[in-house]
Structures are given as C-alpha cells and as structure tokens.
Amino acid sequence: MKHPPFAYKTLLRVYILLSAMLVVLSCENKIDLIPKSDLLTLPSLTVKDFETVYTDSCRLKLIMYAPLMEEYTNSDAPYYEFKSGIRVIFYDGRKDPAGSVTAKYAKYTKSEFLWELRDSVVVINEGNDKLETEILFWDEKKDLIYSDLFVKITNEDQIVMGTGFESDPRLNKRKIKKVSATIFLKDEE
C-alpha cells in the first residue's frame, strides 16, 4: 500500500520532532551537579617545581623552592599552601647563604602575613645554630618566629631542649619558655 506524500511528510516531521525532544531532554547541565562548595575549595593556581628568587635593590635576599605550590584565593583569608614541603635559602645580599629553613609542609596566609611550617621543621642561621621542631610560625609583621611545641636548638657548644619558643628570625634573640635539658658538648678547661 502506498502512502500519500502528505502523510509521509507529516510522519517524518513527527519523527524529527520526537528525536530532537529526546536529545534535548536527555541533556543535563552537568556543572549544576558539582556542589559549589567543592569548586571553592579548589586552588586558583597550582605550580609544580616552584622556584622563586627574591631580591631587594639588586641584592639577593632569598631563593625559595617547593615541589608544589597552590594558591587559594576563594577563601575568606587567601593563602598559599606547600603540601609537599618547602626549602628557603637566605642570602641577605651575600654570595654565600646566611641561613635556611626546611619543612615538609608550609602555609602562608596573605592577609595576616603569617607563615606556618609543619613536620620536620629545621632552621639554620648564619652562625650554624640549628633549630628543630614540628611546628613553627613566623609573624612577618612582628618579625617574630615562635612555637608552643617541643624545640631543640643545637650549636657547637650545647644542645638546649624545651617547650615553647620565641625568637627573631635570625635566631639571635631566642628564648625557650620551659627548658627541659641543656647538654654541654665541650668540656670546660
């Protein structure tokens, strides 16, 4: 049986219309499926094998290294996070390093000018004094480093251990709040 041309065209139009509706209705806006809170927790910038050189008036001040640096600007207090650790070598305009800092984790909160170093923190100053702790804060505004946890300071003459610590960043004016041990490394003559 032969269909009239009008019925064939109508049937074709209905088929195309149904197919188009099926395609349109089966599509969904997948961006709406991602919770907005998840988007806000993602870093706005990620840098692998991060290295920066800081100079002031053409004088080398420091070189900072990190396997991974992430910047979070969607936070109330924007910050940088170094989840794989950080290493900073200080020069203070000299050819040879004046000191260093290493940690397995670091975070810098921009609005507070506050560094937080965690896990195997080691600070070495130009006099080769070594500070070791598990957490250390550096308040740039006050130019003060501090910790409320156990600290160990080693130099060529002695090892001092205790809980709670404050100092200038160069470890020149340091104070351990609760000294638990002092070990003298050289005999008095």
C-alpha atoms as an extended CHARMM CRD file, in Angstrom:
* protein
*
       189  EXT
         1         1  MET       CA              0.0000000000        0.0000000000        0.0000000000  PROA      1               0.0000000000
         2         2  LYS       CA              1.2860000000        3.3540000000       -0.9930000000  PROA      2               0.0000000000
         3         3  HSD       CA              1.1660000000        6.2680000000        1.4960000000  PROA      3               0.0000000000
         4         4  PRO       CA              0.1690000000        9.6820000000        0.2870000000  PROA      4               0.0000000000
         5         5  PRO       CA              3.0380000000       12.2240000000        0.1760000000  PROA      5               0.0000000000
         6         6  PHE       CA              1.3110000000       14.3980000000        2.8060000000  PROA      6               0.0000000000
         7         7  ALA       CA              1.2140000000       11.5620000000        5.3980000000  PROA      7               0.0000000000
         8         8  TYR       CA              4.8620000000       10.6800000000        4.7320000000  PROA      8               0.0000000000
         9         9  LYS       CA              5.9900000000       14.2900000000        5.3110000000  PROA      9               0.0000000000
        10        10  THR       CA              3.9000000000       14.5730000000        8.4730000000  PROA      10              0.0000000000
        11        11  LEU       CA              5.2680000000       11.2880000000        9.8120000000  PROA      11              0.0000000000
        12        12  LEU       CA              8.8260000000       12.4260000000        9.0400000000  PROA      12              0.0000000000
        13        13  ARG       CA              8.2350000000       15.7540000000       10.8440000000  PROA      13              0.0000000000
        14        14  VAL       CA              6.8240000000       13.9810000000       13.9110000000  PROA      14              0.0000000000
        15        15  TYR       CA              9.8070000000       11.6070000000       13.9360000000  PROA      15              0.0000000000
        16        16  ILE       CA             12.3260000000       14.5080000000       13.7200000000  PROA      16              0.0000000000
        17        17  LEU       CA             10.4520000000       16.4700000000       16.3930000000  PROA      17              0.0000000000
        18        18  LEU       CA             10.3900000000       13.4740000000       18.7590000000  PROA      18              0.0000000000
        19        19  SER       CA             14.0860000000       12.7840000000       18.1320000000  PROA      19              0.0000000000
        20        20  ALA       CA             15.0020000000       16.4160000000       18.8400000000  PROA      20              0.0000000000
        21        21  MET       CA             12.9190000000       16.4460000000       22.0230000000  PROA      21              0.0000000000
        22        22  LEU       CA             14.5720000000       13.2300000000       23.1630000000  PROA      22              0.0000000000
        23        23  VAL       CA             18.0430000000       14.7010000000       22.5890000000  PROA      23              0.0000000000
        24        24  VAL       CA             17.1710000000       17.9810000000       24.3500000000  PROA      24              0.0000000000
        25        25  LEU       CA             15.5040000000       16.2840000000       27.3050000000  PROA      25              0.0000000000
        26        26  SER       CA             18.3270000000       13.7560000000       27.7520000000  PROA      26              0.0000000000
        27        27  CYS       CA             20.9560000000       16.5150000000       28.0550000000  PROA      27              0.0000000000
        28        28  GLU       CA             21.5940000000       17.8810000000       31.5100000000  PROA      28              0.0000000000
        29        29  ASN       CA             23.6960000000       20.7090000000       32.7620000000  PROA      29              0.0000000000
        30        30  LYS       CA             26.4700000000       18.7520000000       34.4800000000  PROA      30              0.0000000000
        31        31  ILE       CA             28.0430000000       21.8630000000       36.0590000000  PROA      31              0.0000000000
        32        32  ASP       CA             24.9630000000       22.0440000000       38.2940000000  PROA      32              0.0000000000
        33        33  LEU       CA             25.8030000000       18.5800000000       39.5940000000  PROA      33              0.0000000000
        34        34  ILE       CA             29.1070000000       19.8180000000       41.0990000000  PROA      34              0.0000000000
        35        35  PRO       CA             28.4730000000       21.3580000000       44.5170000000  PROA      35              0.0000000000
        36        36  LYS       CA             29.5830000000       24.9870000000       44.6090000000  PROA      36              0.0000000000
        37        37  SER       CA             31.3860000000       24.3580000000       47.8850000000  PROA      37              0.0000000000
        38        38  ASP       CA             33.6820000000       21.8890000000       46.0630000000  PROA      38              0.0000000000
        39        39  LEU       CA             34.5730000000       24.4990000000       43.4390000000  PROA      39              0.0000000000
        40        40  LEU       CA             35.5110000000       26.9770000000       46.1530000000  PROA      40              0.0000000000
        41        41  THR       CA             37.9420000000       24.5270000000       47.7460000000  PROA      41              0.0000000000
        42        42  LEU       CA             39.9840000000       24.0360000000       44.5720000000  PROA      42              0.0000000000
        43        43  PRO       CA             43.2080000000       26.0190000000       44.1980000000  PROA      43              0.0000000000
        44        44  SER       CA             43.0280000000       29.0170000000       41.8800000000  PROA      44              0.0000000000
        45        45  LEU       CA             46.6790000000       28.4540000000       40.8910000000  PROA      45              0.0000000000
        46        46  THR       CA             48.9000000000       25.3760000000       41.0320000000  PROA      46              0.0000000000
        47        47  VAL       CA             52.6390000000       25.4340000000       40.3030000000  PROA      47              0.0000000000
        48        48  LYS       CA             54.7980000000       22.3180000000       40.0740000000  PROA      48              0.0000000000
        49        49  ASP       CA             58.5460000000       22.5380000000       40.8240000000  PROA      49              0.0000000000
        50        50  PHE       CA             58.1460000000       26.0730000000       42.1380000000  PROA      50              0.0000000000
        51        51  GLU       CA             61.2480000000       28.2580000000       42.4850000000  PROA      51              0.0000000000
        52        52  THR       CA             61.3550000000       31.9610000000       43.1740000000  PROA      52              0.0000000000
        53        53  VAL       CA             64.2200000000       34.3600000000       43.6750000000  PROA      53              0.0000000000
        54        54  TYR       CA             63.6420000000       37.4460000000       45.8210000000  PROA      54              0.0000000000
        55        55  THR       CA             65.9170000000       40.4580000000       45.5010000000  PROA      55              0.0000000000
        56        56  ASP       CA             65.8280000000       43.9290000000       47.0020000000  PROA      56              0.0000000000
        57        57  SER       CA             67.7690000000       46.7650000000       45.3570000000  PROA      57              0.0000000000
        58        58  CYS       CA             69.5830000000       44.2040000000       43.1800000000  PROA      58              0.0000000000
        59        59  ARG       CA             70.7380000000       42.2710000000       46.2740000000  PROA      59              0.0000000000
        60        60  LEU       CA             69.8220000000       38.6100000000       46.5540000000  PROA      60              0.0000000000
        61        61  LYS       CA             67.6750000000       38.0530000000       49.6490000000  PROA      61              0.0000000000
        62        62  LEU       CA             66.3880000000       34.5000000000       49.2670000000  PROA      62              0.0000000000
        63        63  ILE       CA             65.6110000000       31.6060000000       46.9740000000  PROA      63              0.0000000000
        64        64  MET       CA             62.5110000000       29.5280000000       47.7070000000  PROA      64              0.0000000000
        65        65  TYR       CA             61.9230000000       26.0130000000       46.3590000000  PROA      65              0.0000000000
        66        66  ALA       CA             58.8380000000       23.7790000000       46.5620000000  PROA      66              0.0000000000
        67        67  PRO       CA             57.7570000000       20.6780000000       44.6410000000  PROA      67              0.0000000000
        68        68  LEU       CA             54.1720000000       22.0070000000       44.6550000000  PROA      68              0.0000000000
        69        69  MET       CA             52.6780000000       25.4230000000       45.4210000000  PROA      69              0.0000000000
        70        70  GLU       CA             48.9260000000       26.0620000000       45.4420000000  PROA      70              0.0000000000
        71        71  GLU       CA             47.2290000000       29.4370000000       45.7830000000  PROA      71              0.0000000000
        72        72  TYR       CA             43.7230000000       29.6540000000       47.2370000000  PROA      72              0.0000000000
        73        73  THR       CA             42.0460000000       32.9990000000       46.5320000000  PROA      73              0.0000000000
        74        74  ASN       CA             38.4230000000       31.8660000000       47.0720000000  PROA      74              0.0000000000
        75        75  SER       CA             38.9190000000       31.6990000000       50.8320000000  PROA      75              0.0000000000
        76        76  ASP       CA             37.9820000000       34.3990000000       53.3510000000  PROA      76              0.0000000000
        77        77  ALA       CA             41.7070000000       34.6450000000       54.1190000000  PROA      77              0.0000000000
        78        78  PRO       CA             43.5680000000       33.8770000000       50.8520000000  PROA      78              0.0000000000
        79        79  TYR       CA             46.6540000000       31.7170000000       51.2860000000  PROA      79              0.0000000000
        80        80  TYR       CA             49.4330000000       29.7420000000       49.6160000000  PROA      80              0.0000000000
        81        81  GLU       CA             49.9280000000       26.1050000000       50.5460000000  PROA      81              0.0000000000
        82        82  PHE       CA             53.0350000000       23.9760000000       50.0630000000  PROA      82              0.0000000000
        83        83  LYS       CA             51.7330000000       20.4430000000       50.7340000000  PROA      83              0.0000000000
        84        84  SER       CA             54.8980000000       18.7100000000       49.5260000000  PROA      84              0.0000000000
        85        85  GLY       CA             57.2820000000       20.8200000000       51.5580000000  PROA      85              0.0000000000
        86        86  ILE       CA             59.3680000000       23.9350000000       51.1890000000  PROA      86              0.0000000000
        87        87  ARG       CA             63.0300000000       24.9580000000       51.2900000000  PROA      87              0.0000000000
        88        88  VAL       CA             64.2140000000       28.5420000000       51.6370000000  PROA      88              0.0000000000
        89        89  ILE       CA             67.8340000000       29.6780000000       51.4400000000  PROA      89              0.0000000000
        90        90  PHE       CA             68.5380000000       33.1660000000       52.7940000000  PROA      90              0.0000000000
        91        91  TYR       CA             71.3830000000       35.2700000000       51.3830000000  PROA      91              0.0000000000
        92        92  ASP       CA             70.8810000000       38.8100000000       52.7160000000  PROA      92              0.0000000000
        93        93  GLY       CA             72.8250000000       40.2380000000       49.7720000000  PROA      93              0.0000000000
        94        94  ARG       CA             75.8470000000       37.9740000000       50.2970000000  PROA      94              0.0000000000
        95        95  LYS       CA             77.4080000000       35.4760000000       47.9240000000  PROA      95              0.0000000000
        96        96  ASP       CA             77.2030000000       32.5930000000       50.4390000000  PROA      96              0.0000000000
        97        97  PRO       CA             73.9650000000       31.5510000000       52.1720000000  PROA      97              0.0000000000
        98        98  ALA       CA             73.2220000000       33.2220000000       55.5100000000  PROA      98              0.0000000000
        99        99  GLY       CA             70.7380000000       30.5620000000       56.6300000000  PROA      99              0.0000000000
       100       100  SER       CA             67.9980000000       28.1710000000       55.5900000000  PROA      100             0.0000000000
       101       101  VAL       CA             64.5850000000       26.7820000000       56.5020000000  PROA      101             0.0000000000
       102       102  THR       CA             63.0680000000       23.4540000000       55.5010000000  PROA      102             0.0000000000
       103       103  ALA       CA             59.7160000000       21.8440000000       56.3310000000  PROA      103             0.0000000000
       104       104  LYS       CA             57.5670000000       19.0690000000       54.8930000000  PROA      104             0.0000000000
       105       105  TYR       CA             54.5110000000       21.3800000000       54.8850000000  PROA      105             0.0000000000
       106       106  ALA       CA             54.0430000000       25.1560000000       54.7650000000  PROA      106             0.0000000000
       107       107  LYS       CA             51.2070000000       27.6310000000       54.5180000000  PROA      107             0.0000000000
       108       108  TYR       CA             51.3240000000       31.3970000000       54.0520000000  PROA      108             0.0000000000
       109       109  THR       CA             48.2400000000       33.4650000000       54.8790000000  PROA      109             0.0000000000
       110       110  LYS       CA             48.4910000000       36.6970000000       52.8870000000  PROA      110             0.0000000000
       111       111  SER       CA             46.1760000000       38.9170000000       54.9390000000  PROA      111             0.0000000000
       112       112  GLU       CA             47.8930000000       38.0440000000       58.2320000000  PROA      112             0.0000000000
       113       113  PHE       CA             51.4640000000       37.9680000000       56.8500000000  PROA      113             0.0000000000
       114       114  LEU       CA             51.8250000000       34.6570000000       58.7040000000  PROA      114             0.0000000000
       115       115  TRP       CA             53.8750000000       31.6040000000       57.7710000000  PROA      115             0.0000000000
       116       116  GLU       CA             53.0330000000       28.2150000000       59.2900000000  PROA      116             0.0000000000
       117       117  LEU       CA             55.6680000000       25.4820000000       58.9100000000  PROA      117             0.0000000000
       118       118  ARG       CA             54.9110000000       21.8970000000       59.9770000000  PROA      118             0.0000000000
       119       119  ASP       CA             56.5300000000       18.4850000000       60.0760000000  PROA      119             0.0000000000
       120       120  SER       CA             60.3100000000       18.2150000000       60.4630000000  PROA      120             0.0000000000
       121       121  VAL       CA             60.9710000000       21.9700000000       60.5590000000  PROA      121             0.0000000000
       122       122  VAL       CA             64.6830000000       22.8380000000       60.5420000000  PROA      122             0.0000000000
       123       123  VAL       CA             66.0500000000       26.3850000000       60.7240000000  PROA      123             0.0000000000
       124       124  ILE       CA             69.7830000000       27.1020000000       60.3980000000  PROA      124             0.0000000000
       125       125  ASN       CA             71.1570000000       30.6050000000       60.9240000000  PROA      125             0.0000000000
       126       126  GLU       CA             74.4190000000       32.2000000000       59.7520000000  PROA      126             0.0000000000
       127       127  GLY       CA             76.1780000000       31.1070000000       62.9730000000  PROA      127             0.0000000000
       128       128  ASN       CA             75.2450000000       27.4950000000       62.1080000000  PROA      128             0.0000000000
       129       129  ASP       CA             72.8320000000       27.2670000000       65.0750000000  PROA      129             0.0000000000
       130       130  LYS       CA             70.1280000000       24.7200000000       64.2640000000  PROA      130             0.0000000000
       131       131  LEU       CA             66.5150000000       24.8610000000       65.4750000000  PROA      131             0.0000000000
       132       132  GLU       CA             64.3550000000       21.7260000000       65.1090000000  PROA      132             0.0000000000
       133       133  THR       CA             60.6320000000       21.4700000000       65.8630000000  PROA      133             0.0000000000
       134       134  GLU       CA             57.3850000000       20.0620000000       64.4740000000  PROA      134             0.0000000000
       135       135  ILE       CA             55.5860000000       23.3900000000       64.0790000000  PROA      135             0.0000000000
       136       136  LEU       CA             56.9080000000       26.9170000000       63.7020000000  PROA      136             0.0000000000
       137       137  PHE       CA             55.1380000000       30.1850000000       62.9560000000  PROA      137             0.0000000000
       138       138  TRP       CA             56.7030000000       33.3240000000       61.5050000000  PROA      138             0.0000000000
       139       139  ASP       CA             54.7600000000       36.5330000000       62.0230000000  PROA      139             0.0000000000
       140       140  GLU       CA             56.2270000000       38.8970000000       59.4230000000  PROA      140             0.0000000000
       141       141  LYS       CA             54.5600000000       41.9830000000       60.9420000000  PROA      141             0.0000000000
       142       142  LYS       CA             56.1530000000       41.3900000000       64.3540000000  PROA      142             0.0000000000
       143       143  ASP       CA             59.3210000000       39.8740000000       62.8140000000  PROA      143             0.0000000000
       144       144  LEU       CA             58.9360000000       37.0020000000       65.2770000000  PROA      144             0.0000000000
       145       145  ILE       CA             59.1820000000       33.2150000000       64.9850000000  PROA      145             0.0000000000
       146       146  TYR       CA             57.5460000000       31.0600000000       67.6300000000  PROA      146             0.0000000000
       147       147  SER       CA             56.2730000000       27.6150000000       68.5970000000  PROA      147             0.0000000000
       148       148  ASP       CA             54.3360000000       26.1560000000       71.5230000000  PROA      148             0.0000000000
       149       149  LEU       CA             55.7160000000       22.6590000000       70.9390000000  PROA      149             0.0000000000
       150       150  PHE       CA             58.9900000000       20.9100000000       71.7490000000  PROA      150             0.0000000000
       151       151  VAL       CA             62.0750000000       22.5910000000       70.2730000000  PROA      151             0.0000000000
       152       152  LYS       CA             65.7250000000       21.6060000000       70.1030000000  PROA      152             0.0000000000
       153       153  ILE       CA             68.4990000000       24.1310000000       69.4480000000  PROA      153             0.0000000000
       154       154  THR       CA             71.9640000000       22.8320000000       68.6320000000  PROA      154             0.0000000000
       155       155  ASN       CA             75.1550000000       24.8420000000       68.2530000000  PROA      155             0.0000000000
       156       156  GLU       CA             78.8450000000       23.9560000000       68.5570000000  PROA      156             0.0000000000
       157       157  ASP       CA             78.7990000000       24.3220000000       72.3640000000  PROA      157             0.0000000000
       158       158  GLN       CA             75.4830000000       22.8990000000       73.5150000000  PROA      158             0.0000000000
       159       159  ILE       CA             72.0760000000       21.3800000000       72.8490000000  PROA      159             0.0000000000
       160       160  VAL       CA             69.1020000000       23.0400000000       74.5340000000  PROA      160             0.0000000000
       161       161  MET       CA             65.6690000000       21.3990000000       74.5350000000  PROA      161             0.0000000000
       162       162  GLY       CA             62.3360000000       22.6260000000       75.8140000000  PROA      162             0.0000000000
       163       163  THR       CA             58.7300000000       23.5100000000       75.1290000000  PROA      163             0.0000000000
       164       164  GLY       CA             57.6520000000       26.8660000000       73.7760000000  PROA      164             0.0000000000
       165       165  PHE       CA             59.9300000000       29.1750000000       71.8440000000  PROA      165             0.0000000000
       166       166  GLU       CA             60.2220000000       32.7770000000       70.6370000000  PROA      166             0.0000000000
       167       167  SER       CA             62.9550000000       34.4450000000       68.6290000000  PROA      167             0.0000000000
       168       168  ASP       CA             63.8130000000       36.9340000000       65.9430000000  PROA      168             0.0000000000
       169       169  PRO       CA             64.0570000000       35.2050000000       62.5320000000  PROA      169             0.0000000000
       170       170  ARG       CA             67.8870000000       35.1190000000       62.7080000000  PROA      170             0.0000000000
       171       171  LEU       CA             67.7960000000       33.1350000000       65.9930000000  PROA      171             0.0000000000
       172       172  ASN       CA             69.8830000000       35.8120000000       67.7390000000  PROA      172             0.0000000000
       173       173  LYS       CA             67.4190000000       36.8180000000       70.4770000000  PROA      173             0.0000000000
       174       174  ARG       CA             65.8730000000       33.4760000000       71.3150000000  PROA      174             0.0000000000
       175       175  LYS       CA             64.0120000000       32.2740000000       74.3540000000  PROA      175             0.0000000000
       176       176  ILE       CA             62.8430000000       28.7670000000       75.2500000000  PROA      176             0.0000000000
       177       177  LYS       CA             59.9250000000       29.0790000000       77.6600000000  PROA      177             0.0000000000
       178       178  LYS       CA             60.2450000000       25.7520000000       79.5080000000  PROA      178             0.0000000000
       179       179  VAL       CA             63.7800000000       24.3750000000       79.2580000000  PROA      179             0.0000000000
       180       180  SER       CA             63.8280000000       20.6150000000       79.8350000000  PROA      180             0.0000000000
       181       181  ALA       CA             67.5080000000       19.8850000000       79.1640000000  PROA      181             0.0000000000
       182       182  THR       CA             70.8190000000       21.5590000000       78.3980000000  PROA      182             0.0000000000
       183       183  ILE       CA             73.6650000000       19.3660000000       77.2020000000  PROA      183             0.0000000000
       184       184  PHE       CA             77.1340000000       20.8880000000       77.0160000000  PROA      184             0.0000000000
       185       185  LEU       CA             79.1720000000       19.4860000000       74.1340000000  PROA      185             0.0000000000
       186       186  LYS       CA             82.5970000000       20.8670000000       75.1110000000  PROA      186             0.0000000000
       187       187  ASP       CA             84.3700000000       20.3610000000       78.3850000000  PROA      187             0.0000000000
       188       188  GLU       CA             85.2960000000       23.4500000000       80.3300000000  PROA      188             0.0000000000
       189       189  GLU       CA             89.0090000000       23.8730000000       80.7380000000  PROA      189             0.0000000000
